[in-house]
């Protein structure tokens, strides 16, 4: 279990860890002064657990701010900014897409230029400024639309008001771009992985990180959302803002304790170089012998050597040596025309997983509906637990979190050992099988969501009062949220482990960013579907499927449309997964003997 946790930590790191001295003046030492000496590496004394409160506190408050806002953002946009549900959905999906895409750029800037400390520091300030701006929006009357009148006629936001909102969301996205890809690796940097104590520290840090993340999710989805909805938006946004300020202060207080790692350059540059070099040599024929390829020894012992393969052979041309490309000292004269075989194989790792990666977008599109139209459904249902207490609509997604929390221990401790005996697969089922199960659960969730919405709408039309709220209890939404929880437990965790094992360690930042890009792609696809449906349905005097009055629309048809796309996506996934060959070999013990298996989706090949 500990080894698995260490692998997960590596999947989020930007590059292999190298330590600098923690004995530094109050301001951090320049991150480009490390001489790369491996002997010196062992003599450095990492900050260890002394630095953890500052790192975990910073990450916790950033997540509290963004998750607390995103969970209830649909309600905020509809009740405070008076946007219709299509416009509100577009704002959420576009912002979520940008927020999930920018960590890719943040990882590149951190790896190539700033280093992790400076990246987190700048991003934390940006997050704080975004939260301050958002708090000012609800505090200052001129920055938000006026309250609806007694006849329930509402005025939407002005261009200035909407522009200030966009500014606050942009600052929050910049903050997420720097904090999310670097918080885990910066924490791992504080431990010396060459020692037993350091490895235990990394495993323990991983546990504390995700425990704090889970606590933040629960607090954000319950307490923060309740304060925003039932007490005050100003208090509900002001409290996380103050916490963010405290986290920044704590982060800079710990500056004397941190270990600072030199930015070593980004793997993205090498990938682009391989693509350019292969294109320049597209007319050359590949040789029969490997001796004609550029294969210099690797610098240091931190990157595993990848042998040149014949798959995606077009990229091999980037390593093909032509006249004048090797200098007298054996070095490369132009990295944009000649690349090492190591860079070529690293590039192949990316292109090899892209077909699998693409299948996650539609699966995540189904998940994205939890924060938009599921909230709209909840607003038009009976949310009373008692006569005086209503469940906040934005808190319902906690059902998915509870499902994941209850299911994973059962799956890991009870089901996997039993299934492993039958399949002889280390994880019970292969990673691609795990991802496929998640896709099935996601489309089932959309089918159930459509059926429940059809029942909710019928109840509202038959029994609703003047406010249009159906007497149906909001817990009828639980089945679709539970199914989505299973989809996340299988597909999301499967994706994270899949990328971690299929990329070499020095490409772990790219692996981590691919997962965020999947969510970004899902947000943009959801925006596209919503707008197409909104503009093409409801002709001949009939309201469209996504009418602002949900009782007049046909929201269930959108759910069924996404479920249909999910069926097509499942077929595509099965097709690409059958032809996929794992880079890693999965070894299990059978009668105390190691049996090497090459595992594919449709079985095990010896």
C-alpha positions in Angstrom: 0.0 0.0 0.0 2.9 2.3 0.8 4.5 1.8 -2.5 1.2 2.6 -4.2 0.9 5.8 -2.3 4.5 6.8 -3.3 3.6 6.1 -7.0 0.6 8.4 -6.6 2.8 11.1 -5.2 5.1 10.8 -8.1 2.2 11.1 -10.6 1.7 14.6 -9.4 5.3 15.8 -9.3 6.8 18.1 -11.8 10.2 16.4 -12.2 12.4 14.0 -10.3 13.2 15.3 -6.9 16.7 16.9 -6.2 17.3 18.7 -3.0 18.9 22.0 -2.2 20.1 23.1 1.2 17.4 24.3 3.6 20.0 26.4 5.5 19.1 29.6 3.7 18.5 33.3 4.6 15.0 34.5 5.0 14.5 34.9 1.3 14.7 31.7 -0.8 18.0 31.1 -2.5 18.1 31.3 -6.3 16.8 28.0 -7.7 19.4 27.9 -10.4 22.4 27.5 -8.2 22.3 23.8 -7.7 25.3 22.1 -9.3 23.5 18.7 -10.0 26.0 16.7 -7.8 24.4 13.6 -6.7 26.8 13.2 -3.7 25.7 16.7 -2.5 22.2 15.5 -2.8 22.6 13.0 0.0 24.2 15.6 2.3 21.3 18.1 2.2 18.9 18.2 5.1 15.3 18.5 3.9 12.7 20.5 5.8 10.6 17.4 6.5 7.5 17.7 8.6 8.5 21.1 10.0 7.5 22.7 6.7 4.2 20.7 6.2 1.8 23.0 8.1 2.7 25.9 5.7 2.4 23.8 2.5 -0.7 21.9 3.5 -2.4 25.1 4.8 -1.8 26.9 1.6 -3.2 24.1 -0.5 -6.2 23.6 1.8 -7.3 27.2 1.7 -7.0 27.4 -2.0 -9.2 24.4 -2.4 -11.6 25.7 0.1 -12.0 28.9 -1.9 -12.4 27.4 -5.3 -14.5 24.3 -4.3 -16.7 26.3 -2.0 -17.4 28.6 -4.8 -17.8 26.1 -7.6 -20.2 23.8 -5.6 -22.6 26.7 -5.1 -21.7 28.8 -8.2 -24.9 27.8 -10.1 -27.0 29.2 -7.2 -24.9 32.3 -7.0 -25.2 33.1 -10.7 -28.9 32.5 -10.8 -29.9 34.2 -7.5 -27.3 37.0 -7.2 -26.6 37.7 -10.9 -30.0 36.7 -12.2 -28.6 34.7 -15.2 -30.8 32.1 -16.9 -29.7 28.5 -16.5 -28.1 28.2 -19.9 -26.0 31.3 -19.5 -25.1 30.3 -15.9 -24.1 26.8 -17.2 -21.9 28.4 -19.9 -20.1 30.6 -17.4 -19.4 27.6 -15.1 -18.2 25.3 -17.8 -16.0 27.9 -19.5 -14.5 28.9 -16.2 -14.0 25.3 -15.1 -12.4 24.5 -18.5 -9.9 27.3 -18.2 -9.2 26.5 -14.5 -8.5 22.8 -15.5 -6.4 23.7 -18.5 -4.1 26.3 -17.0 -2.3 23.9 -14.7 -0.7 22.6 -17.9 0.8 26.0 -18.4 1.6 26.4 -14.7 3.5 23.2 -14.7 5.6 24.3 -17.7 6.4 27.7 -16.1 7.4 26.0 -12.8 9.5 23.3 -14.5 11.2 25.6 -17.0 11.5 29.0 -15.3 10.3 29.8 -11.8 10.5 26.7 -9.8 7.8 25.4 -7.4 8.2 27.8 -4.5 7.9 31.0 -6.7 5.1 29.5 -8.7 3.1 28.7 -5.6 3.9 32.0 -4.1 2.7 34.0 -7.1 -0.3 31.8 -7.6 -1.4 32.2 -3.9 -1.4 36.0 -4.3 -3.5 35.7 -7.4 -6.0 33.4 -5.6 -6.3 35.8 -2.7 -6.9 38.8 -5.1 -9.6 36.8 -6.9 -11.3 36.0 -3.6 -11.1 39.6 -2.5 -12.7 40.7 -5.8 -15.4 38.2 -5.4 -16.2 39.2 -1.9 -16.3 42.9 -2.9 -18.8 41.9 -5.6 -21.4 40.8 -3.0 -20.4 43.6 -0.6 -20.6 46.6 -2.8 -24.1 47.2 -4.2 -22.8 48.7 -7.5 -20.9 45.5 -8.4 -24.0 43.2 -8.5 -27.5 43.5 -9.9 -30.3 44.8 -7.7 -32.7 42.4 -5.9 -35.7 41.2 -7.8 -38.9 43.1 -7.2 -42.1 41.7 -5.6 -43.4 40.6 -9.0 -40.2 38.5 -9.4 -38.9 40.6 -12.3 -35.1 40.6 -12.2 -32.5 42.8 -13.9 -29.3 41.0 -15.1 -25.8 42.3 -14.7 -24.3 45.2 -16.5 -21.2 44.8 -18.6 -19.1 46.3 -15.9 -20.5 44.0 -13.2 -20.0 41.0 -15.5 -16.5 42.2 -16.3 -15.6 42.4 -12.5 -16.9 38.9 -12.1 -14.8 37.6 -15.0 -11.8 39.4 -13.4 -12.3 37.6 -10.1 -12.7 34.2 -11.8 -9.6 34.8 -13.9 -7.5 35.5 -10.9 -8.8 32.3 -9.2 -7.9 30.3 -12.4 -4.4 31.8 -12.3 -4.1 30.8 -8.7 -5.2 27.2 -9.4 -2.7 27.1 -12.4 0.2 27.5 -10.0 -0.9 25.8 -6.8 -2.4 22.6 -8.1 0.4 21.2 -10.2 3.1 22.1 -7.7 1.7 21.7 -4.2 2.2 17.9 -4.0 5.7 17.9 -5.6 6.8 20.8 -3.4 5.7 18.9 -0.4 7.5 15.8 -1.6 10.7 17.9 -2.1 10.8 18.4 1.7 11.7 14.7 2.2 14.8 12.8 1.3 13.6 9.9 -0.7 17.0 8.2 -0.5 16.4 7.3 3.2 13.8 5.1 4.8 12.6 7.9 7.0 12.2 10.1 4.0 10.2 7.5 2.1 7.9 7.1 5.1 7.5 10.8 5.3 6.4 10.9 1.7 3.8 8.2 2.2 2.6 10.0 5.3 2.5 13.3 3.5 0.4 11.8 0.8 -2.1 10.5 3.4 -2.3 13.9 5.1 -2.7 15.7 1.8 -5.6 13.7 0.7 -7.2 13.6 4.1 -7.1 17.4 4.3 -8.5 17.5 0.7 -11.4 15.3 1.8 -12.0 17.4 4.9 -12.0 20.5 2.7 -14.5 18.9 0.3 -16.9 18.0 3.1 -16.7 21.5 4.7 -17.0 23.3 1.4 -19.9 21.3 0.2 -21.8 21.5 3.5 -20.9 24.3 5.9 -19.6 26.9 3.4 -22.5 26.3 1.0 -25.0 26.5 3.9 -23.6 29.8 5.1 -23.7 31.2 1.5 -27.2 30.1 0.9 -28.9 30.5 4.3 -26.9 33.1 6.2 -25.0 35.5 4.0 -23.0 35.4 0.7 -20.7 38.0 2.1 -19.8 35.8 5.1 -19.7 32.7 3.0 -17.1 34.3 0.6 -15.4 36.5 3.2 -14.4 33.6 5.5 -12.5 31.6 2.8 -10.9 34.9 1.8 -9.5 35.5 5.3 -8.3 31.9 5.4 -6.5 32.4 2.1 -4.7 35.5 3.5 -3.7 33.4 6.6 -2.4 30.6 4.3 -0.2 33.1 2.4 1.2 34.5 5.6 1.9 30.9 6.9 3.5 30.0 3.5 6.0 32.8 3.7 6.7 32.2 7.4 8.0 28.8 6.5 10.5 30.1 4.0 13.5 29.2 6.2 12.5 25.6 6.4 11.8 24.8 2.7 14.0 22.8 0.3 14.2 24.6 -3.0 14.6 22.7 -6.3 16.2 24.0 -9.4 13.9 24.4 -12.4 15.4 21.9 -14.8 13.5 22.6 -18.0 10.2 21.3 -19.2 9.5 18.1 -21.0 7.1 19.9 -23.2 10.0 21.6 -25.0 11.5 18.2 -25.8 8.2 16.9 -27.2 7.9 19.9 -29.6 11.5 19.4 -30.7 10.9 15.8 -31.6 7.8 16.7 -33.6 9.6 19.5 -35.5 12.7 17.3 -36.1 10.6 14.4 -37.4 8.7 16.7 -39.7 11.9 18.2 -41.1 13.2 14.7 -41.9 9.9 13.3 -43.1 11.3 12.4 -46.5 14.2 10.3 -45.1 14.1 6.5 -45.0 14.5 4.8 -41.6 17.7 2.7 -41.3 17.7 -1.0 -40.5 20.4 -0.8 -37.7 20.1 1.2 -34.5 23.6 2.5 -34.8 22.5 5.4 -37.0 20.3 6.9 -34.3 21.4 9.6 -31.9 21.5 7.8 -28.5 23.8 9.7 -26.0 24.1 8.6 -22.4 21.6 10.1 -19.9 22.9 12.7 -17.5 22.5 11.6 -13.9 20.6 8.6 -12.6 17.2 10.2 -12.1 15.6 9.2 -15.5 15.1 5.6 -16.6 16.5 4.8 -20.0 13.8 4.0 -22.6 14.8 1.6 -25.5 13.9 2.7 -29.0 10.8 0.9 -30.3 9.2 0.4 -33.7 5.8 1.7 -32.7 5.0 5.2 -34.1 8.1 4.8 -36.2 7.7 8.2 -37.9 9.1 9.9 -34.8 12.2 7.8 -35.0 13.3 10.1 -37.8 13.9 12.8 -35.3 16.8 10.7 -33.9 18.2 9.9 -37.3 21.7 11.3 -37.7 22.6 13.2 -40.8 25.8 14.9 -41.9 26.9 17.9 -39.7 24.5 17.3 -36.8 27.1 15.9 -34.4 29.8 18.2 -33.1 33.4 17.1 -32.5 32.7 16.5 -28.8 29.8 14.2 -29.6 27.0 16.7 -28.7 24.0 17.7 -30.7 24.5 20.8 -32.9 20.7 21.6 -33.3 18.1 20.1 -30.9 15.4 21.2 -33.3 16.7 19.0 -36.0 18.2 16.1 -34.1 16.8 14.6 -30.9 18.0 11.7 -28.7 16.2 8.3 -28.8 15.1 9.0 -25.2 13.2 12.1 -26.2 11.7 10.2 -29.1 10.3 7.5 -26.8 9.1 10.1 -24.3 7.1 11.7 -27.1 5.7 8.4 -28.2 4.4 7.9 -24.6 2.2 11.0 -25.1 0.9 10.1 -28.5 0.3 6.5 -27.5 -2.2 7.5 -24.7 -4.0 10.3 -26.6 -6.7 7.9 -28.0 -7.3 6.6 -24.4 -7.3 10.1 -23.0 -9.9 11.3 -25.5 -12.4 8.7 -24.2 -12.4 10.4 -20.8 -13.9 13.6 -22.1 -17.5 12.4 -22.7 -17.3 10.5 -19.4 -16.4 13.7 -17.6 -19.1 15.6 -19.5 -21.6 13.5 -17.6 -19.9 14.3 -14.4 -19.9 18.0 -15.1 -23.7 18.1 -15.0 -23.6 17.6 -11.2 -22.5 21.3 -10.7 -25.0 22.8 -13.2 -28.4 21.2 -14.1 -28.5 18.8 -11.1 -28.4 22.0 -9.0 -31.2 23.4 -11.1 -33.3 20.3 -10.5 -32.6 20.5 -6.7 -33.8 24.1 -6.6 -37.2 23.0 -7.9 -37.7 20.1 -5.5 -38.6 19.7 -1.8 -35.3 20.2 0.1 -36.8 20.4 3.6 -35.3 18.0 6.2 -37.4 19.8 8.9 -39.9 22.6 8.8 -37.1 25.1 9.3 -34.1 23.6 7.6 -33.5 23.1 3.9 -30.6 21.2 2.3 -28.6 23.7 0.1 -28.9 22.7 -3.5 -25.1 23.0 -3.9 -24.5 20.5 -1.1 -26.0 17.5 -2.9 -22.8 16.6 -4.7 -21.5 15.5 -1.3 -23.5 12.3 -1.9 -21.0 11.4 -4.6 -18.1 12.1 -2.2 -19.7 9.9 0.5 -20.2 7.1 -2.1 -16.5 7.2 -3.1 -15.4 7.3 0.6 -17.5 4.3 1.5 -16.8 2.3 -1.7 -13.0 2.6 -2.0 -12.1 0.8 1.2 -14.5 -2.0 0.4 -13.1 -2.3 -3.1 -9.5 -2.2 -2.1 -9.6 -4.4 1.0 -12.3 -6.9 0.2 -13.1 -7.2 -3.6 -9.6 -6.7 -5.1 -7.9 -9.6 -3.1 -10.8 -11.9 -4.2 -10.8 -10.8 -7.8 -7.0 -11.0 -7.9 -7.2 -14.8 -7.2 -9.4 -15.2 -10.3 -7.8 -12.8 -12.8 -4.1 -13.0 -11.5 -4.0 -9.2 -12.1 -2.3 -7.2 -9.4 -5.1 -4.7 -9.1 -7.9 -7.2 -9.6 -8.8 -5.8 -13.0 -6.6 -4.0 -15.4 -6.5 -0.2 -15.5 -8.3 0.0 -18.8 -11.0 -2.3 -17.5 -11.3 -0.1 -14.5 -11.7 3.0 -16.7 -14.3 1.2 -18.9 -16.4 0.3 -15.8 -16.4 4.0 -14.9 -17.6 4.9 -18.4 -20.5 2.4 -18.0 -21.5 4.0 -14.6 -21.4 7.5 -16.0 -23.8 6.7 -18.9 -26.1 4.8 -16.4 -26.1 7.9 -14.2 -27.3 10.0 -17.1 -30.1 7.5 -17.9 -31.3 7.5 -14.3 -31.0 11.3 -14.2 -33.3 11.6 -17.2 -35.9 9.2 -15.7 -35.8 11.1 -12.4 -36.2 14.5 -14.2 -39.1 13.2 -16.1 -40.8 12.1 -12.8 -39.9 15.5 -11.2 -41.3 17.5 -14.0 -44.6 15.5 -14.0 -44.9 16.0 -10.2 -44.2 19.7 -10.6 -46.8 20.2 -13.3 -49.4 18.2 -11.4 -48.9 19.4 -7.8 -46.5 22.4 -7.7 -47.5 25.7 -6.1 -47.0 29.2 -7.5 -43.2 28.9 -7.0 -43.1 25.8 -9.3 -41.4 23.6 -6.8 -42.3 19.9 -7.0 -43.4 18.2 -3.8 -41.0 15.4 -4.7 -38.1 15.0 -2.2 -34.7 16.1 -3.3 -33.3 12.7 -2.3 -34.7 11.3 -5.6 -31.5 12.8 -7.0 -29.4 10.5 -4.9 -29.4 7.5 -7.3 -27.8 9.4 -10.1 -25.3 11.0 -7.7 -24.4 7.6 -6.3 -23.9 6.1 -9.7 -21.7 9.1 -10.6 -19.7 8.5 -7.5 -19.0 5.0 -8.7 -18.0 6.4 -12.1 -15.5 8.7 -10.4 -14.2 6.0 -8.2 -13.4 3.7 -11.2 -12.6 6.1 -14.0 -10.9 9.0 -12.3 -8.6 6.9 -10.1 -8.0 4.5 -13.0 -6.9 7.4 -15.2 -4.6 8.8 -12.6 -2.9 5.4 -12.1 -2.8 4.7 -15.8 -1.0 8.0 -16.7 1.4 7.4 -13.7 2.4 4.0 -15.0 2.5 4.7 -18.7 4.8 7.8 -18.5 8.4 7.8 -17.2 9.0 9.7 -14.0 10.4 12.8 -15.7 7.1 13.2 -17.6 4.9 13.0 -14.5 4.0 16.7 -14.7 2.6 16.0 -18.2 0.7 12.9 -16.9 -0.9 15.0 -14.1 -1.8 17.7 -16.5 -3.5 15.3 -19.0 -6.0 14.5 -16.3 -6.8 18.2 -15.8 -7.1 18.6 -19.6 -9.7 15.8 -19.7 -11.8 17.9 -17.3 -11.2 21.0 -19.3 -12.3 19.2 -22.5 -15.4 18.0 -20.8 -16.3 21.5 -19.7 -16.0 22.8 -23.2 -17.9 19.9 -24.7 -20.7 20.5 -22.2 -20.8 24.2 -23.2 -21.0 23.2 -26.9 -23.8 20.7 -26.3 -25.8 23.1 -24.1 -25.7 25.9 -26.6 -26.5 23.6 -29.6 -29.5 22.2 -27.7 -30.6 25.6 -26.6 -30.6 27.1 -30.1 -31.9 24.1 -32.1 -34.8 22.8 -29.9 -38.1 24.4 -29.0 -39.2 25.7 -32.3 -42.8 26.3 -33.5 -43.7 28.2 -30.3 -42.6 25.5 -27.9 -39.9 26.2 -25.2 -36.5 24.7 -25.8 -35.3 21.7 -23.8 -33.3 24.0 -21.5 -35.9 26.7 -20.9 -35.2 29.0 -18.0 -38.4 27.6 -16.4 -37.2 24.0 -15.9 -40.8 22.8 -15.6 -41.5 24.0 -19.2 -38.3 22.5 -20.6 -37.2 19.0 -21.4 -34.0 18.7 -19.4 -34.3 14.9 -19.4 -33.6 14.9 -23.2 -30.2 16.5 -22.6 -29.4 13.7 -20.1 -30.5 11.1 -22.6 -28.4 12.8 -25.3 -25.3 12.6 -23.1 -26.1 9.0 -22.3 -26.3 8.2 -26.0 -22.9 9.8 -26.6 -21.7 7.7 -23.7 -22.7 4.5 -25.5 -20.8 5.6 -28.6 -17.9 6.6 -26.4 -17.9 3.2 -24.7 -17.7 1.5 -28.1 -14.8 3.8 -29.1 -13.0 3.1 -25.8 -13.3 -0.7 -26.3 -11.9 -0.4 -29.8 -8.8 1.6 -28.9 -8.3 -0.2 -25.6 -8.1 -3.7 -27.3 -5.2 -2.5 -29.4 -3.3 -0.9 -26.5 -0.1 -2.5 -25.1 1.0 -1.5 -21.7 4.5 0.0 -21.2 4.7 -1.6 -17.7 4.7 -5.2 -16.8 2.4 -6.3 -14.0 4.0 -8.9 -11.7 2.0 -10.9 -9.2 3.0 -13.6 -6.8 1.6 -17.1 -7.4 3.0 -19.8 -5.1 5.9 -17.4 -4.3 6.9 -17.2 -7.9 7.0 -14.0 -10.0 4.9 -14.5 -13.1 5.3 -11.7 -15.7 2.2 -10.8 -17.6 1.5 -8.4 -20.3 -2.0 -7.2 -19.5 -4.4 -5.9 -22.0 -8.1 -5.1 -21.8 -9.4 -8.4 -23.1 -7.2 -10.7 -21.1 -3.7 -11.6 -20.1 -0.9 -12.6 -22.4 2.1 -14.5 -21.1 
